[in-house]
Amino acid sequence: MPAGLVISAPASGVGKTTLTLALARAWRNRGLNVQCFKSGPDYIDPAFHAAATGRASVNVDSWAMDRGTIAHLVGRGTDADVVLAEGSMGLFDGVAARGVSGTGATADIAEMLGWPVLLVIDPSGQAQTAAAIAAGLRDYRAGVQLAGVVLNRVASPRHEDLVRRALNDAGIAVFGALPRHAEISLPKRHLGLVQAEEQAEIGKLIDEAARFVAEHVDLDAVLRSAASWSPQPAVNGMNVTPPGQRIALARDAAFSFIYPHMLEAWRAAGAEISTFSPLADEAPDANADVCWLPGGYPELHAGTIAANARFRSGLRAFADTRPVHGECGGYMVLGTALTDADGIRHEMTGLLGLETSFAKRRMHLGYRLAALAAPMPGHQVGARLRGHEFHYSTIVAQPDTPLAVVHDATGAVIAETGSRRGQATGTFFHLIAEDR
């Protein structure tokens, strides 16, 4: 029977991902099968999980998904020895208004699955106050159980002793304390961690993190704190309609942000997916009946995309007769032009009139609920789609027919409506699920 555990923290940037990867690899090195999940809409971390465990990881999200979908997704952990769900932001951080089954908080998943929470606490600049924070998190919500704490970035043995004593007095188990160790820091960029597939040394970094954590954390005690988990059968699956039978999917360093569970759902529904690389100047498969451009980092490769004539002409020819859809970065590439952070304007494919700029960056972040005013691949007019938007571009022009009426998680209407022109559609949000 698998043992389930949630890795969380009081805030972002404390070390959740590093600890999750280290624990997963350390237990895998001991011969255990480890399955990871990501709570929340982060589309970068699952690839790191897969690198650490050798098993695909997917997102589970209480704002966008119902309990049946979450049960279906976590069911992949039934043959594992250990199941780890890495949280996002702080343990109780979500949106103000409840979504399908919660607010998107990690605590929702912990309570829903009955898994205790292993807290990562960074006591930098404090000592006993760390125990007050941990105790507050333990007592904040009755349905969430705290397994214990791992301390991260401890300054000295004296510092560790002060924090440990306070946590012990509060009745909170301390499974280990990690000194500062630059060799296990994961590189970052403006949308989060640099993608796993872009890091040639990611395996060595995870191995070093596993070695370091095994040296300072009681792995057996952490494993004993996990809950024996007997998953309930899912009443239904993802209920996802693929955008087509044969899907040409852009896939490279500029087009990589698509949720793994969406690809799996498309394949499970019988769709065939062929990938192509715009950065390698490849055109979509001529035998496909729909083309999908995910988000990613087109702003870092705008000059290459603008210069790749075979990709641009091939995509235009494809769109003459078949649907093409872009999400976030893919939407920007379907547009007329993209201005990069240096103020250089690059011509894009021109299938849509959208023009965006990174010269004056503005962060757009949050859940999105879209009611389609026009059809897009896989979804008809009136469909209600749930997704997540995260980018730093500014809209210079968005002249085409709006694709949807889009609300944020509070119900406020937002300007990023998406667009439709001919066979081309695009959205700034990344699709997570469709309301049933």
C-alpha positions in Angstrom: 0.0 0.0 0.0 1.5 3.4 -1.0 2.6 5.9 1.6 1.4 9.5 0.8 3.0 12.7 1.9 2.6 16.4 0.9 5.6 18.7 0.8 4.7 22.3 1.6 6.1 25.4 3.3 5.0 28.8 4.7 5.8 30.5 1.4 7.4 30.2 -2.0 11.2 30.1 -2.4 11.8 28.0 0.8 13.0 24.8 -0.9 10.0 22.6 -1.6 11.1 21.5 -5.0 14.7 20.8 -4.0 13.5 18.7 -1.0 10.9 16.9 -3.1 13.4 15.9 -5.7 16.0 14.9 -3.1 13.6 12.7 -1.2 12.3 11.1 -4.4 15.8 10.3 -5.7 17.1 9.2 -2.3 14.2 6.7 -1.9 14.5 5.6 -5.5 18.2 4.9 -4.8 17.0 2.6 -2.0 14.9 0.6 -4.5 11.5 2.2 -3.8 9.1 3.3 -6.5 8.3 7.0 -6.1 5.4 8.8 -7.7 5.3 12.6 -7.6 2.5 15.1 -8.3 2.4 18.9 -8.3 -0.4 20.7 -6.5 -1.4 23.8 -8.3 -0.9 25.1 -11.8 2.9 25.2 -12.1 3.8 23.5 -15.4 7.6 23.4 -14.9 8.0 21.3 -11.8 6.5 18.0 -13.1 9.4 17.6 -15.5 11.8 17.8 -12.6 9.8 15.2 -10.8 10.0 12.9 -13.8 13.8 13.4 -13.9 14.1 12.4 -10.2 11.7 9.4 -10.2 11.7 8.0 -13.8 7.9 8.3 -13.7 5.7 10.9 -15.3 4.3 13.5 -12.9 1.1 15.5 -13.3 -0.7 18.5 -11.8 -3.6 18.2 -9.4 -5.5 21.4 -8.9 -8.5 22.0 -6.6 -9.6 25.2 -8.3 -9.7 23.8 -11.8 -10.5 20.1 -11.2 -13.3 18.2 -9.5 -12.6 15.4 -7.0 -13.2 12.8 -9.7 -10.5 14.2 -11.9 -8.1 14.5 -9.1 -8.8 10.9 -8.0 -8.3 9.7 -11.5 -4.9 11.5 -11.8 -3.5 10.4 -8.4 -4.6 6.8 -9.2 -1.3 6.4 -11.1 0.4 6.2 -7.7 -1.3 2.9 -6.7 1.7 0.8 -7.8 4.2 3.1 -6.1 5.8 2.7 -2.6 5.9 6.4 -1.9 3.7 9.2 -3.3 4.8 12.8 -2.9 2.6 15.8 -3.7 4.7 19.0 -4.0 2.8 22.1 -3.0 2.8 25.6 -4.5 3.3 28.9 -2.6 2.4 28.6 1.1 0.4 25.7 2.5 -2.9 27.6 2.7 -2.4 30.0 -0.2 -5.1 29.9 -2.8 -7.6 32.3 -4.4 -10.3 34.2 -2.6 -13.2 32.5 -4.3 -13.7 28.7 -4.3 -13.4 26.9 -7.6 -14.5 23.4 -8.5 -13.3 21.6 -5.4 -11.3 24.2 -3.5 -9.3 27.4 -3.8 -6.2 25.9 -5.4 -4.4 25.7 -2.0 -2.1 22.8 -1.3 -4.0 22.3 1.9 -7.1 21.3 -0.2 -5.1 18.4 -1.7 -3.7 17.3 1.7 -7.1 17.2 3.2 -8.8 15.6 0.2 -6.3 12.8 0.0 -5.7 12.4 3.8 -1.9 12.8 3.4 0.1 14.5 6.2 2.2 17.6 5.4 6.0 17.7 5.6 6.8 21.4 6.1 10.0 23.0 4.8 10.9 25.8 7.1 13.7 28.4 6.3 14.5 30.0 9.7 16.9 32.6 8.2 16.8 35.7 10.2 14.8 34.1 13.0 15.1 31.3 15.6 12.2 30.4 17.9 9.8 32.3 15.8 10.1 29.4 13.2 8.3 27.2 15.8 5.5 29.7 16.1 5.0 29.7 12.3 5.0 25.9 12.2 2.6 25.7 15.1 0.3 28.2 13.4 0.2 26.2 10.2 -0.4 23.0 12.1 -3.4 24.5 13.9 -4.9 26.6 11.2 -7.2 24.0 9.6 -8.5 21.0 11.4 -8.6 18.7 8.4 -4.9 19.2 7.6 -2.4 17.0 9.5 1.2 18.0 10.1 3.8 15.2 9.8 6.8 17.3 10.9 9.4 19.8 9.7 12.7 19.8 7.7 14.7 23.0 8.4 16.5 24.5 5.4 19.4 27.0 5.1 20.3 26.7 8.8 23.1 29.1 9.6 25.0 27.2 12.3 24.8 24.4 14.9 23.7 27.0 17.5 21.0 28.3 15.3 19.8 24.8 14.6 19.7 24.0 18.3 17.6 27.1 19.1 15.0 26.2 16.4 14.9 22.5 17.3 14.3 23.2 21.0 11.4 25.6 20.2 9.8 23.1 17.7 10.2 20.2 20.2 8.5 22.4 22.9 5.7 22.9 20.5 5.3 19.2 19.9 6.5 19.3 16.3 8.9 16.6 15.0 12.1 17.8 13.3 13.2 15.3 10.7 16.4 17.1 9.8 18.2 20.4 9.3 20.0 21.4 6.0 22.9 23.8 6.1 23.2 26.2 3.2 24.5 24.3 0.2 24.8 26.3 -3.1 25.5 23.1 -5.1 21.9 22.1 -4.9 20.3 25.4 -5.9 18.1 25.2 -9.0 18.7 28.0 -11.6 15.7 30.4 -12.2 14.4 32.8 -14.8 11.4 35.1 -15.0 8.7 32.4 -15.1 10.3 30.2 -12.4 12.9 27.5 -12.6 14.9 27.0 -15.8 13.2 24.0 -17.4 14.6 20.5 -16.6 15.1 19.7 -20.3 17.3 22.7 -20.6 19.7 21.6 -17.9 22.2 19.0 -19.1 23.5 18.4 -15.6 20.0 18.0 -13.9 20.7 14.4 -13.0 23.9 15.2 -11.2 22.2 18.1 -9.4 19.4 15.8 -8.2 21.9 13.1 -7.1 23.8 15.7 -5.1 20.6 17.0 -3.5 19.7 13.4 -2.6 23.1 12.7 -1.1 23.0 15.9 0.9 19.5 15.4 2.2 20.2 11.8 3.1 23.1 13.0 5.2 21.1 15.5 7.1 17.5 14.2 7.2 16.1 11.0 8.8 14.6 9.4 5.7 13.2 6.5 7.6 11.4 8.8 10.1 10.0 10.9 7.2 8.7 7.7 5.5 7.1 6.5 8.7 5.3 9.8 9.0 3.6 9.3 5.7 0.0 8.0 5.6 -0.8 4.6 4.3 -3.0 5.4 1.3 -5.7 3.2 -0.2 -7.0 5.3 -3.2 -10.6 5.3 -3.9 -11.6 4.3 -7.5 -12.3 7.3 -9.6 -15.9 7.6 -10.7 -14.9 9.2 -14.0 -11.8 10.2 -15.8 -10.7 13.5 -17.4 -13.7 14.0 -19.7 -11.4 15.7 -22.2 -12.2 16.0 -25.9 -9.0 16.1 -27.9 -8.6 19.0 -30.4 -8.4 16.5 -33.2 -7.6 12.9 -34.1 -4.1 13.7 -35.4 -2.5 16.6 -33.5 0.7 18.4 -34.6 2.3 19.7 -31.4 5.0 22.3 -31.3 7.6 21.0 -28.9 11.0 22.5 -28.1 12.7 25.0 -25.7 10.3 27.8 -26.9 7.1 25.7 -26.8 7.0 23.4 -23.8 4.4 24.7 -21.4 1.5 22.2 -21.7 0.1 20.3 -18.8 1.2 16.6 -18.9 -2.3 15.5 -17.9 -3.8 17.1 -21.0 -1.5 15.2 -23.4 -2.2 12.0 -21.6 -6.0 12.7 -21.8 -5.7 13.3 -25.5 -3.9 10.1 -26.1 -6.3 8.2 -23.8 -9.1 9.5 -26.0 -7.5 8.0 -29.1 -5.6 11.0 -30.4 -2.3 10.7 -32.2 0.3 13.4 -31.4 3.3 14.2 -33.7 5.8 16.8 -32.5 7.7 19.4 -34.5 10.2 22.1 -33.6 9.7 25.6 -34.8 13.2 26.5 -33.5 14.6 23.8 -35.8 12.6 25.4 -38.7 10.2 22.5 -38.9 6.6 22.8 -40.2 3.7 20.9 -38.7 2.9 17.4 -39.9 1.0 17.8 -43.2 -1.1 14.7 -42.3 -2.3 16.2 -39.0 -5.8 17.7 -38.8 -5.0 20.3 -36.1 -1.9 22.2 -34.9 -1.3 23.2 -31.3 1.4 25.7 -30.2 1.9 25.6 -26.4 3.4 28.3 -24.3 7.0 28.6 -23.4 9.7 31.2 -24.0 9.3 32.6 -27.5 10.6 35.9 -26.2 14.0 34.3 -25.7 14.0 32.9 -29.3 12.0 35.6 -31.1 14.8 36.3 -33.6 15.1 32.6 -34.5 11.4 32.2 -34.9 11.2 35.3 -37.1 14.0 34.0 -39.3 12.7 30.4 -39.7 10.8 30.8 -43.0 10.0 27.1 -43.4 8.2 27.0 -40.1 6.3 30.2 -40.7 5.2 29.4 -44.3 4.4 25.8 -43.3 2.2 27.0 -40.4 0.4 29.5 -42.6 -0.3 26.9 -45.3 -1.6 24.5 -42.6 -3.9 27.2 -41.3 -5.4 27.7 -44.7 -7.4 24.5 -44.4 -7.1 23.3 -40.7 -7.3 24.7 -37.2 -4.3 26.1 -35.4 -4.4 27.0 -31.7 -1.8 28.8 -29.6 -1.6 29.1 -25.8 0.2 32.1 -24.2 3.6 32.0 -25.9 2.1 30.0 -28.8 -0.6 32.7 -29.0 2.0 35.4 -29.3 3.8 33.5 -32.1 0.5 33.3 -34.0 0.3 37.1 -33.8 1.7 39.8 -36.0 4.8 40.8 -34.0 6.6 40.3 -30.7 8.9 42.9 -29.2 11.6 41.4 -27.0 13.1 42.7 -23.7 15.7 44.7 -25.7 13.0 46.5 -27.6 13.6 44.7 -30.9 10.4 44.0 -32.8 10.3 40.6 -34.5 7.7 39.6 -37.1 5.7 36.5 -36.1 3.5 34.3 -38.3 0.6 36.9 -38.7 -2.2 34.4 -38.4 -3.7 36.7 -35.8 -3.5 40.4 -35.3 -2.1 40.1 -31.8 1.0 42.2 -31.1 2.9 41.8 -27.8 5.9 43.4 -26.1 8.3 42.4 -23.4 10.1 45.8 -23.5 7.8 47.1 -20.8 7.2 44.0 -18.7 4.0 43.5 -16.8 3.2 40.3 -14.9 -0.2 38.6 -15.7 -0.8 35.8 -13.2 -3.8 33.9 -12.1 -6.6 31.4 -12.7 -8.9 32.0 -15.6 -12.5 30.9 -16.4 -13.4 31.3 -20.0 -16.8 31.0 -21.7 -16.1 30.5 -25.4 -17.9 33.0 -27.7 -16.4 31.2 -30.7 -15.3 27.6 -31.2 -11.7 26.5 -30.7 -10.2 23.0 -31.4 -11.9 20.5 -29.2 -14.4 22.9 -27.7 -17.7 24.4 -28.9 -19.3 27.8 -28.3 -20.5 28.1 -24.7 -17.9 25.7 -23.3 -16.5 26.8 -19.9 -12.7 26.3 -19.8 -10.5 26.5 -16.7 -6.9 27.5 -17.0 -4.0 29.5 -15.7 -2.3 32.6 -17.1 1.3 33.5 -16.3 3.4 35.8 -18.5 5.2 39.2 -18.5 4.1 40.5 -21.9 2.1 43.6 -22.6 -0.6 43.6 -25.2 0.1 46.2 -27.9 -2.9 45.2 -30.1 -5.5 42.5 -29.9 -7.8 43.5 -32.9 -9.4 40.2 -33.9 -12.7 38.7 -32.8 -12.6 37.8 -29.1 -12.5 34.1 -28.5 -14.1 34.1 -25.1 -15.4 36.1 -22.2 -12.7 35.6 -19.6 -12.9 36.0 -15.8 -10.3 35.8 -13.1 -10.8 33.7 -10.0 -12.7 36.6 -8.3 -15.2 36.8 -11.2 -13.8 40.0 -12.6 -13.8 40.3 -16.4 -10.3 40.6 -17.8 -9.0 42.1 -21.1 -7.1 39.0 -22.3 -10.0 37.5 -24.2 -8.1 35.5 -26.7 -8.6 35.8 -30.4 -10.1 34.1 -33.5 -9.4 34.8 -37.2 -10.2 32.2 -39.8 -8.8 28.8 -38.7 -6.5 30.4 -36.0 -7.4 30.8 -32.3 -5.4 31.7 -29.3 -5.6 32.3 -25.6 -3.3 33.7 -22.9 -4.3 31.0 -20.5 -3.1 27.4 -20.5 -6.0 25.0 -20.5 -6.3 22.8 -17.4 -9.8 21.4 -17.5 -13.3 21.9 -18.9 -16.3 22.3 -16.6 -18.4 19.2 -16.8 
